[in-house]
Amino acid sequence: MDISSPSAAAPTLGFVSLGCPKATVDSELILTRLRAEGYRVVHDYDDAELVVINTCAFIDAAERESLEVIGEALEENGRVVVTGCLGARAERIRAVYPEVLAITGPHALEEVMAVVHAELPAPHDPFTSLVPPQGVRLTPRHYAYLKISEGCDHRCTFCIIPSLRGDLVSRGIGEVLGEAERLVEAGVRELLVVAQDTSAYGRDLRYAPGFHGGRPLRTDITTLARELGQLPAWTRLHYVYPYPQVDELIPLMAEGLILPYLDMPLQHGNTRVLRAMRRPAATERVLERLARWREQCPELVLRSTFIVGFPGETEAEFESLLDFLREARLDRVGCFPYSPVDGAAANDLADAVPAEEREERRERFMEVQAEISRDKLAARVGERMTVLVDAVHEDEVVARSYGDAPEIDGNVLVPGAWEIDPGDFIEVEITASGDHDLWARPVDPA
């Protein structure tokens, strides 16, 4: 993807974006401003006059990666500005790399630009005709992340996000819908709605009315989803905390307004462990709700993430998690061994699980899920479905169904050479399945 300015004489910057989709959106905002002000973003440190790095610090491995990238940029370039979640812990960066020019925290657009201006003055005043209406994007042209809020009001014991990104701050619904419309007008065919806690959208504003197109609209996730469903693009919801109001989204999925795909990080299936995590602990109620949602919307695909080896987790509690997984029969699942993060309350809990045992439990967990996934995908063979093309190769098309989010779920693979483009929707018939992917053939429109 070319994100450089048209002017070869413009000041040059290197840019690295690490972390989650929320951080990707922050990077896109910074890159949009850089482009508007005439800077040119280059891909080699040697060609850059300054390097900006948007870091992650969600877990220790992410912090280590961020520090490694900073070190590499300093070695190859020498002039580095750091922003993002690790920037909220500036002392950690300074302890290793005191020569970093400046450090800001997450979602700090104005602070980053102020540092860039001081170190590398802009060549001219901003003139937005250089910037596409949808802004500069790091994703492919046909899909985009739509961030609807910042921060989180929860205090999960394994997480330090609130200390890094603050409490919940929702964007106005008119602002969000306006951005969505510009993205779709620019060719985006899938909107991936993200936040730290998507289902809490608008709660900090007391669900006050906003306005779009002269209409008053309640600021909540159900209203937003219904409005996004009017656009000629897929709408996919991520990071949906299991609040009761999620029940209101299922009918929208059944009606076809938004994709029947729900990304809900449940984290565990044992009541005591969930309480220790400070997560919703009504396991039986979750299973009842899943059954009800599937009855209302049989096409519903459920994705979730889980943590194994949480401090104090016994073998019996882990086995109860496996029982939950077998009963829930989720379509897409990610599993992570517990990783201590400096500053997380869970670090003070007793009976830490050894690292080897954490990894062994993760492997057992994924073996159970792989069998569930194989069964679910095998049931798709013979179905016809609409898929979105992500990439076209000489001998294969890589696409995704409504049940596949980019980069984290599986793909629908169509063997052969076809005259289609990324961003096209095509009709296919599923011919084979694996643990995570499907294979298909195009359906003759006639």
C-alpha positions, 0 to 999 in steps of 0.5 A: 500500500502506497501511503506516501505524499506525491512530492518527492521533496517532502520531509520523509518519515518512517512509520511502524504500527504495532498492536490491535485494530484500535491501535491501527485506527490511531495510526491511520489518524496520524498518517492522515494528518501527516499526508495532509501536511505534506509529509512523505511516509517511506518504507526504509529507515535509511530513507527517513528523516524521522521514525514514528512507532505506535507501540503495544503493551497489552502483555509482556510479549507485546512490550518486548516486541515494541522495545525491539522495534524501537531499538532497531529503529534507533540503530538504523535511523537514530531519530525516533518518536514513540507513541501508543500503549507502551508510551503510557509507561515512558519510564520503561522506554527511557530506562532502555532507550534514553535517546528516544526523542519523545514519548506520548501515550495512546490515541495522542494525535495532537501530541505526536504531530506537535513533536513531528512539527518540532523535529521536522517542520511541515513544508507548508500549511495543511491543504486537505485536497491531498487527503482522500475523504476516508483518510489514510488506511493501513488495511486493504482498500475493501475493508476498514476498522471503524473505532467507535469508542476509546478506553474501558470501564471494566477492571479485569484483573488480567488487563491493564488497558484502562491504565493505558487508554483510560475509561470509556469515551464514546464517539458521537453517533453522527461522527461515526456514521459519517466516517462509515459513509465516507469509507463505503463511498471510497470502496470499503465493502466491510466495516469492522466495528471495534472498541475496547468494549463495543457493547458499552458504546454510548453508556458514558453519554447516558445513551443521549441522542445524537444527530445524523442527516438531521435525525435524532439517534440514540447513542447505543450499539443497537441503534448504531448497528441498525444504521450501519446495516443500511449501508451497502457493506458488511458490518461485523461486530468485534469485542462485544462484552456480554451485556443483556443488550446484546440480545437486541443485536441478534434480530438485526443479524437474523434480518440480514442488516449486520453480519450474523457474527459475534465476537464475544471474549468470554475468557473462561467457563468456570465460575470461580475463575471468572470471579477471580478475573472480575468477569461475568460469572453466570456460566449457565446463563451464557449457555442459555443465551447462546442457545436462544441466539442460535434459535433466533438466528441459525446462521449465527457464528460465534467467536471468543477468546479464552485464557488458560492457566490463570493464577489459581486455576486448578486441573478440575477448573480447567476441565470444567472449561473444556466441558463448557467449550464442548457444550458451547460449541463455538465456531471460532476460538482463540486461546492464550496461556495466562501472561503476567503483565506488570501492573495487573491485579492478577499478579498478586493472586496466589497459586501461579500456574507454571509456564509449562503447565499453562502451555500444556493446557492451551494445547489441550484446549485447542485440540478440543476446539479443533475437533469442534471446528472441523465438525462445524466446517464439515457441515458447511460442505454443499452450502452456497454462500456469498464470500468477499475476495481478499486476494487473487493469485495465479492459481487460487482466490482467497476469500472470506465468508460472513463467518470469517474476520480478516487475519484472525479466522479462516478463509474460503479458498477457490482454486483456479484462475479467475477474473475477479478483484479484491473487494468483489463479492462472489457466490460459491459452493463449498466443496471441502473443509479442513480444521479452519478453512473451507474450499469452494467453487464459483457458482454459475450466475445463470 
